[in-house]
Amino acid sequence: MTDRFIEAVVVGDVMLDSWLRGPVSRVAQEAPVPVVSVREDDDAPGGAGNTAANLAALGARVQLLGVIGDDPCGERLTRELRLRGVETFLPAVPGRRTAHRRRLMTGGRLVARYDEEDREPIPPQAERALIARLREAASSAHVVIACDHAAGVCTPAVRRALTGLPLLVVDAHAVAPWRGCSAAVLPSYRETLRLLGEEAAGGAEEDRAGFLAARTARLLAVTGAELVVTALDGEGTLLHQRGRQPYRTYAEPAPAHMAAGTGDTYTAVFALWLAAGAVPEEAARTAQAAAGVVARRPGTTVCTWHELLRALRGTDGVVRPAERVAERLDEHRRRGERIVFTHGCFDGLRRGHVAYLEQARRLGDVLVVAVHGDASVTRLKGAGRPVNPCADRMSALAALNHVDYVTWFEEDTPERLIRMIRPDLYVRGGDHPPGTLPESPVVRALGGEVMTLGHVAGRSSGEVIERIRAFESGGGTAGGHEEDEPVA
C-alpha cells in the first residue's frame, strides 16, 4: 500500500523505553519484596519515537522532531532511533531530563514500572527551533503526526504551526486543545469520555462500542476533526466520520502489559495508509492488524512488512472475532450454504485433529472452529495448560485448507458463540455423546442439528504433551504405538 517515497513527519514527546527482565532469586532482607536478578536490559524508542520507528519499518522516510535532555539517556535514545532508520531533530535542553520509562519483568509478568521525566513546556529557544524545523519538514511531507503525551513539546505555538496542514493525525492524551487543528484524532477511551463529559456514564462500560457509536455526531463536533478513532481499551477501535456508520475493528485478547506501544503502532499505520490514499476504513483495519502483531510480542517493538502482510491475511481470511464471523456467515446463509460449527482446546495440533476437522467440513459448506482461550483451557485441563497460547493455536488451525473461520472464546462452554453463529450442524468428537452436551438444547432451539463424530487414531493432546515433557526431562522417548483417542 505504501512505498519508500512517502515522507512522514512525527512531532511530539519522545522517550526511551527500557525493559529489564530476569528471574526472582530470593526475597529481600530489607522488606518482603522479590529480588529480581536482571539478565536482560533492552532499550527501544517510546512515545513519538516508537511511532516514527514503526513508520520507518514500513518503508516511509521519517523525520522525528522533539527535544531530549542533555544526558546519557538522550544519547541512548538518539542512537536507537538512528539504528531504526529514523532521521531526528532532537535538540538537547540543558537541565531537562530525557523521558525514561523502565519496566521490570519476571516470569513474563510486569513487576514494576518507574518513570523519570520533566513535563514542563519546553523553553522558548527550543520551541522556536522546533517550529522552524517543523515548517520546513512539513512543507514536503505527505503526512504529519503529532504525538502529544502532555510532556511539554506540543505547546500552543507548536499546535498553531501545525494547523491547516492537508493531513495531520493527532494522537493525544488530551484532545480538546487540538480542536479544529487536525484531519484525524485518536483519543483513548477515557479521553473520549472526558470529551463527551460522561466520565461516570454507567452504560459506557457495558457496551462501549454501542455507547460511542450513538455519539458519533457529538465526537466529530467537539473535536472538529474529519475522522475520530476511539480506542475501546483492548477490544479494538471505532472509526467515526461524517455521513457514515461507525466502522468497528476488533482486537485479539492480550495481557495488559503487552499493550505497551500498540497505540503508537496503530497511529503510525493508520496515518501511513491515509497518506497512501487508502479509505479510512481500510486504514483502520490495517492499523488494527499491525497493532495485533506487536501486542503478541514482549517489549516495545515495531511491525514489519512481512508481519503486517501475514496478519492481514489472517484478518481478511480465517482468524476473526466472533462478531465478524457472525457477519460473514449471514452472507453464506443468503447463498444457501450449510454451516458447521465445532470447538476445542487444540493445544498441540495433531493428525487426529486434522482428520476430525476434515470429516466435519465434509458435512457442510462452511466450517467454523472456536478455540478455548488460555484461561478457559487452564480451568478445563489444569495447571500447566495450555502449552501453546491461544494466538498460536488459532494460527495452526487457520493453516488448514478445510477450516473456513477460526474464532475464540473465554467461557467454559461455547453457548454464547452458538447463539451468535447459529450453526446448521454442531459436531463434537466421539467422546462427547450428543445427549451429554450442555450446548445441544441451544443448538436445537435455534433449528440446528447435533452430531458426534467417531474416534480417530492417534494420541490425545494431553498424552502427547506429557510424553514430550517426559522426553525433555530424560524420562522417556518420543516413540511408541498409537491408540484411539478423543479428537477435541
C-alpha positions in Angstrom: 0.0 0.0 0.0 2.9 2.3 0.6 6.4 2.8 -0.9 9.6 4.4 0.1 8.7 7.8 -1.4 6.1 8.5 1.3 7.5 11.2 3.6 6.2 11.5 7.2 7.0 13.9 9.9 6.4 13.0 13.6 6.5 15.7 16.2 6.0 15.3 19.9 7.1 13.7 23.1 9.9 11.2 22.8 11.1 8.8 25.5 13.3 5.8 26.0 11.6 2.6 26.9 13.7 0.1 28.8 12.7 -3.5 29.6 14.5 -5.2 32.4 14.0 -9.0 32.6 15.2 -11.7 34.9 14.2 -14.4 37.4 13.3 -13.9 41.1 16.3 -15.2 43.1 15.2 -14.6 46.6 13.2 -12.3 49.0 14.9 -9.1 50.1 16.1 -8.8 53.7 15.0 -5.2 53.9 11.4 -5.9 53.1 9.2 -8.8 51.9 9.7 -8.0 48.2 11.2 -10.2 45.5 14.8 -9.7 44.4 14.9 -9.9 40.6 18.3 -10.8 39.0 18.2 -8.7 35.9 19.7 -10.6 32.9 18.3 -8.6 30.0 18.1 -4.8 29.6 16.5 -3.9 26.2 16.1 -0.3 25.0 13.7 0.9 22.4 12.3 4.3 21.4 9.0 5.1 23.0 6.2 7.6 22.5 6.7 9.6 19.4 9.9 7.7 18.8 8.0 4.4 18.6 5.5 5.9 16.2 8.5 7.1 14.0 10.2 3.7 14.2 7.0 1.9 13.1 6.8 4.2 10.1 10.4 3.6 9.2 9.9 -0.2 9.5 7.2 0.0 6.8 9.3 1.9 4.4 8.4 5.6 5.0 11.0 8.3 5.1 10.6 9.7 8.6 11.7 12.9 10.3 11.2 12.9 14.1 11.1 16.3 15.8 11.1 16.8 19.6 13.5 17.5 22.5 15.7 15.4 24.7 17.7 16.2 27.8 21.5 16.8 27.9 22.1 13.4 29.4 23.2 9.8 28.6 19.6 8.7 28.3 19.1 11.2 25.4 22.2 9.8 23.7 20.9 6.2 24.0 17.5 7.2 22.6 19.1 9.1 19.6 21.3 6.0 18.9 18.3 3.6 19.0 16.3 5.8 16.6 19.2 6.1 14.1 19.6 2.3 14.2 15.9 2.1 13.1 16.4 4.4 10.2 14.7 7.5 11.7 16.1 10.9 10.9 16.0 13.0 14.0 15.9 16.7 15.1 16.1 16.4 18.9 17.9 19.4 20.4 19.2 18.7 23.9 17.8 21.1 26.5 20.3 21.8 29.4 18.9 20.8 32.8 16.0 18.8 31.3 15.8 15.0 31.7 15.1 12.8 28.8 11.9 10.9 29.5 12.7 7.4 30.5 10.3 4.6 31.3 11.7 1.4 32.8 9.6 -1.8 33.2 10.8 -4.7 35.4 9.6 -8.1 34.2 9.9 -11.5 35.8 8.3 -14.8 34.7 6.5 -12.9 31.9 4.8 -10.6 34.4 5.2 -6.9 35.0 6.5 -6.3 38.5 7.1 -2.6 38.5 7.4 0.5 36.2 9.3 3.6 37.2 9.4 6.8 35.2 11.8 9.7 35.0 10.6 12.8 33.1 10.1 16.5 33.1 6.7 17.6 31.9 7.1 21.4 31.9 6.7 23.2 28.5 9.9 23.3 26.5 11.8 26.6 26.8 11.2 29.4 24.2 14.5 28.9 22.4 13.9 25.2 21.9 10.3 25.9 20.9 11.4 28.4 18.2 14.0 26.0 16.8 11.4 23.2 16.7 8.8 25.3 14.9 11.3 26.5 12.3 12.3 22.9 11.5 8.7 21.7 11.6 7.6 24.2 9.0 10.4 23.2 6.7 9.8 19.5 7.1 6.0 19.7 6.8 6.2 21.6 3.5 7.2 18.4 1.7 5.6 15.7 3.9 2.7 13.6 2.9 1.5 13.3 6.5 2.4 14.8 9.8 1.7 13.0 13.1 1.6 14.8 16.4 2.2 12.6 19.5 1.1 14.7 22.4 1.7 12.8 25.7 1.3 16.1 27.7 5.1 16.1 28.3 5.8 19.7 27.2 6.6 19.6 23.4 3.2 20.3 21.9 2.8 23.8 23.2 0.1 26.2 21.9 2.6 27.7 19.5 3.5 24.3 18.1 -0.2 23.4 17.7 -0.7 26.7 15.8 2.2 25.9 13.5 0.6 22.6 12.6 -2.9 24.0 11.9 -4.0 23.9 8.3 -1.8 21.1 7.1 -3.5 18.8 4.5 -3.1 15.7 6.6 -2.4 16.0 10.3 -3.1 13.0 12.5 -3.1 13.6 16.3 -2.5 11.0 19.0 -3.0 13.0 22.2 -3.7 12.3 25.9 -5.8 15.4 25.9 -7.6 16.0 22.5 -9.5 19.2 23.5 -6.6 21.6 22.9 -6.3 20.3 19.3 -9.9 21.1 18.3 -10.1 22.2 14.7 -6.3 21.6 14.1 -6.3 18.2 12.5 -7.8 15.9 10.0 -7.9 12.9 12.3 -7.6 12.4 16.1 -7.1 9.2 18.1 -8.3 9.7 21.7 -8.1 6.9 24.3 -11.4 5.6 25.7 -11.1 7.6 28.9 -10.2 10.8 27.0 -13.2 10.2 24.8 -15.5 10.1 27.9 -13.9 13.3 29.1 -14.5 14.9 25.8 -18.2 13.9 26.0 -18.5 15.0 29.6 -19.6 11.5 30.5 -16.8 10.0 32.6 -19.3 8.5 35.0 -21.7 7.1 32.4 -22.6 3.6 33.6 -23.8 2.3 30.3 -20.5 3.0 28.7 -18.8 0.1 30.4 -21.5 -2.4 29.4 -21.3 -1.8 25.6 -18.5 0.6 24.8 -18.8 0.3 21.0 -22.6 0.9 21.1 -22.3 3.8 23.6 -19.7 5.6 21.4 -21.4 4.8 18.1 -24.5 6.6 19.3 -22.4 9.7 20.0 -20.6 10.0 16.7 -22.0 13.4 15.8 -21.0 14.8 19.1 -17.5 13.4 18.9 -17.0 15.0 15.5 -18.4 18.3 16.7 -16.3 18.5 19.9 -13.0 17.6 18.1 -13.6 19.5 14.9 -11.9 16.6 13.1 -12.9 14.9 9.9 -12.1 11.5 11.4 -12.1 10.3 15.0 -10.8 6.9 16.0 -11.9 6.0 19.5 -10.0 3.2 21.3 -12.0 0.5 23.1 -9.3 -0.5 25.6 -8.1 -3.8 24.2 -11.3 -4.6 22.3 -10.4 -2.7 19.1 -11.4 0.7 17.8 -14.4 2.6 16.4 -13.9 4.9 13.4 -16.2 7.9 13.3 -16.8 10.0 10.2 -19.5 12.3 8.9 -22.3 10.8 6.9 -21.3 7.1 7.6 -22.0 4.5 10.2 -19.1 4.0 12.6 -16.6 1.3 11.5 -15.5 -1.2 14.1 -12.2 -3.0 14.3 -11.6 -5.9 16.7 -8.5 -6.8 18.7 -7.4 -10.2 19.8 -7.2 -10.6 23.6 -3.7 -9.9 25.0 -2.4 -9.3 28.6 -2.4 -5.6 29.6 1.3 -5.3 29.9 1.7 -6.5 26.2 -0.2 -3.4 25.1 2.8 -1.1 25.5 3.3 0.7 22.2 0.4 -0.8 20.4 -1.3 2.6 20.2 1.9 4.0 18.6 1.9 1.3 16.0 -1.8 1.8 15.3 -1.3 5.6 14.8 1.7 5.1 12.5 -0.1 2.6 10.2 -3.4 4.5 10.2 -1.6 7.7 9.2 0.6 6.0 6.6 -2.3 4.3 4.9 -4.3 7.6 4.8 -1.2 9.2 3.2 -1.1 6.5 0.6 -4.6 7.2 -0.4 -6.5 4.4 1.4 -10.1 4.9 2.5 -10.4 5.5 6.3 -11.9 2.0 6.8 -9.0 0.3 5.2 -6.6 2.4 7.2 -8.3 1.4 10.4 -8.4 -2.2 9.6 -4.8 -2.3 8.6 -3.7 -0.4 11.7 -5.6 -2.9 13.9 -3.8 -5.8 12.3 -0.4 -4.1 12.9 -1.3 -3.4 16.5 -2.2 -7.0 16.9 1.3 -8.0 15.7 3.1 -6.0 18.4 0.6 -7.0 21.1 1.8 -10.6 20.8 5.4 -9.7 21.5 7.0 -8.5 24.7 8.6 -5.1 24.9 8.3 -2.0 22.7 8.5 -3.3 19.2 7.6 -2.4 15.6 5.5 -4.2 12.9 7.5 -5.1 9.8 6.1 -5.5 6.2 6.3 -9.3 6.4 4.5 -9.4 9.7 1.8 -7.0 8.6 1.1 -8.9 5.4 0.8 -12.2 7.3 -1.5 -10.5 9.9 -3.7 -9.1 7.1 -4.1 -12.5 5.5 -5.4 -13.7 8.9 -7.7 -10.7 9.4 -9.1 -10.9 5.9 -9.3 -14.7 5.7 -9.7 -17.1 8.6 -9.0 -15.8 12.1 -11.7 -13.4 13.1 -13.5 -12.2 16.3 -16.9 -13.9 16.8 -18.8 -10.8 15.8 -17.0 -10.7 12.4 -17.6 -14.4 11.9 -21.3 -14.0 12.5 -21.4 -11.1 10.0 -19.7 -13.2 7.3 -22.0 -16.2 8.0 -25.0 -14.1 7.1 -23.6 -13.9 3.6 -23.1 -17.7 3.4 -26.7 -18.2 4.6 -28.0 -16.0 1.9 -26.3 -18.3 -0.6 -28.0 -21.3 1.0 -24.8 -22.8 2.4 -24.7 -25.2 5.3 -22.7 -24.0 8.4 -20.9 -26.5 10.6 -19.5 -25.5 14.0 -17.1 -27.2 16.4 -14.8 -26.2 19.2 -12.0 -27.4 21.3 -8.7 -26.6 23.0 -6.4 -27.8 20.2 -3.4 -27.5 22.4 -0.9 -29.1 20.1 -2.5 -29.7 16.7 -2.0 -33.4 15.6 -3.3 -35.6 12.8 -6.3 -36.7 14.9 -7.5 -33.1 14.9 -6.9 -32.8 11.2 -8.8 -35.9 10.3 -11.7 -34.8 12.6 -11.9 -31.4 11.1 -11.8 -32.8 7.6 -14.8 -35.0 8.5 -16.6 -32.1 9.9 -16.0 -29.9 6.8 -17.4 -32.6 4.5 -20.8 -32.4 6.4 -21.4 -28.9 5.2 -20.2 -25.9 3.1 -18.6 -23.7 5.8 -16.6 -24.9 8.9 -16.2 -22.6 11.9 -13.8 -23.7 14.6 -13.9 -22.0 18.0 -10.8 -22.2 20.3 -10.9 -22.0 24.1 -8.9 -19.0 25.4 -5.9 -19.6 27.6 -7.7 -19.1 30.9 -10.5 -21.4 29.8 -8.0 -24.1 28.9 -6.4 -23.8 32.3 -9.8 -24.3 34.0 -10.6 -27.3 31.9 -7.2 -29.0 31.7 -5.4 -27.8 34.9 -2.2 -26.1 35.7 0.5 -26.1 33.0 -2.0 -25.9 30.2 -2.2 -24.6 27.6 1.3 -25.3 26.3 0.6 -23.1 23.3 -1.0 -19.7 23.6 -4.4 -19.0 22.0 -2.9 -17.0 19.1 -0.6 -19.8 18.1 -3.3 -22.5 18.3 -5.6 -20.4 16.1 -2.8 -19.8 13.6 -2.2 -23.5 13.3 -5.9 -24.2 12.7 -6.1 -21.3 10.2 -3.4 -23.0 8.1 -5.7 -26.0 7.4 -7.4 -25.7 4.0 -10.7 -27.2 5.2 -11.1 -24.7 8.0 -13.0 -21.6 6.9 -13.1 -19.5 10.0 -11.4 -19.6 13.4 -12.5 -17.6 16.4 -12.0 -17.8 20.2 -14.0 -17.6 23.4 -13.1 -17.3 27.1 -16.1 -19.1 28.7 -16.1 -22.8 29.7 -18.8 -23.6 27.1 -19.5 -22.1 23.6 -23.1 -21.3 24.3 -22.7 -17.6 23.6 -20.9 -18.3 20.3 -23.6 -20.8 19.3 -26.3 -18.1 19.7 -24.2 -15.7 17.6 -23.2 -18.2 14.9 -26.5 -20.2 14.7 -24.9 -23.3 13.1 -26.9 -25.7 10.9 -24.8 -28.5 12.4 -22.9 -28.7 15.7 -20.3 -31.5 15.8 -18.1 -32.9 18.6 -15.7 -35.8 19.0 -16.7 -39.4 19.8 -16.1 -39.0 23.5 -18.9 -36.4 23.7 -22.3 -38.1 23.1 -25.0 -35.7 21.9 -27.2 -36.3 24.9 -24.4 -35.2 27.3 -23.5 -31.9 25.6 -24.9 -28.9 27.5 -25.0 -26.9 24.3 -27.3 -29.4 22.5 -30.6 -27.8 23.6 -29.4 -24.3 22.5 -28.4 -25.7 19.0 -31.7 -27.4 18.5 -33.7 -24.4 19.8 -32.0 -22.4 17.0 -33.0 -25.0 14.4 -29.7 -26.8 14.2 -28.6 -30.5 14.4 -26.1 -32.1 16.8 -23.8 -34.9 15.6 -21.0 -36.9 17.2 -18.1 -38.0 15.0 -16.2 -41.2 15.6 -12.8 -41.7 17.3 -9.7 -41.1 15.2 -6.5 -43.0 15.6 -3.7 -41.1 17.4 -2.9 -39.8 20.8 -4.7 -37.1 22.7 -3.1 -33.7 23.2 -2.7 -34.4 26.9 -0.8 -37.7 26.2 1.4 -36.1 23.6 2.3 -33.1 25.9 3.1 -35.4 28.8 5.3 -37.6 26.6 7.2 -34.5 25.3 7.7 -33.3 28.8 9.0 -36.7 29.9 11.3 -36.9 26.9 12.7 -33.4 27.5 13.4 -34.4 31.2 15.0 -37.6 30.2 12.2 -39.8 31.5 11.2 -41.4 28.2 11.4 -41.5 24.4 9.2 -39.9 21.8 8.3 -43.2 20.2 5.5 -45.7 20.9 2.4 -47.1 19.4 -0.8 -45.3 18.5 -4.3 -45.8 20.0 -7.8 -44.5 19.5 -8.4 -41.1 21.0 -11.0 -38.4 21.5 -10.3 -35.8 18.9 -11.1 -32.5 20.5 
